[in-house]
Amino acid sequence: MSAMSIGARPIEILLVEDTIDEAELTIETLREGRVRNRVHWVEDGEEALAFLRRQGRHAAAPRPDLILLDLNMPRMGGLEVLARIKEHPQWKRIPVVIMTNSAVEKDILMAYDLHANCYVTKPMSPEKFMEAVRSIEDFWLTIVHLPAASVTGEAHVAARDRAFVGRPGRPRRGATGCLPGRHARTRRCRRRRPRERPPAEAVFPGRPPARAGGLADVSLTPGRSRRAG
């Protein structure tokens, strides 16, 4: 999905920046750009994850087409946010452009190790800063084909989340009262499986008639593991 082919829909940009002056300058520069866009500004890493998860006041947040991410922020730094984004099945395809004052080689290498799509060091002067933002816009919003959201994947994740009840992160028990996976194979769980009597006419060639007590089919809901953020 190229930015130019989206048509009436604006490009959704998530700006994660704790410095007000730089955030306002970025928003102003993007507003004057050639491609119609809508910038959503959050001030730290925790709020960025809340936006992506559509939590709290971000319940109606759109999926961003592009993320502009600062590194040095309170509460949660940019590298940790980047790691969370790139390991999430529905967020990892969203391009993340690092925009930071740091030119430290360690930060650059770590960002690319965590699969950042681009690393930009912020110029000191406002004019150079705006020029850098325009360059990002020209490349990411006009030349690059941005990945579309996976509707099937998001629907699958939503359906999976609705399938779990009880405490967060705890697998749902199946029809036998046992947890799925290896728990369902324990002796105690096998004894608790529901039993049904086979029909009287169920006779197998060369074998005596089936006795009562055959195991019934049990449908177990797959479990889910949860990690932070």
Order of alpha helices (4+ residues) and beta strands (2+ residues): beta-alpha-beta-alpha-beta-alpha-beta-alpha-beta-alpha-alpha-alpha-beta-beta
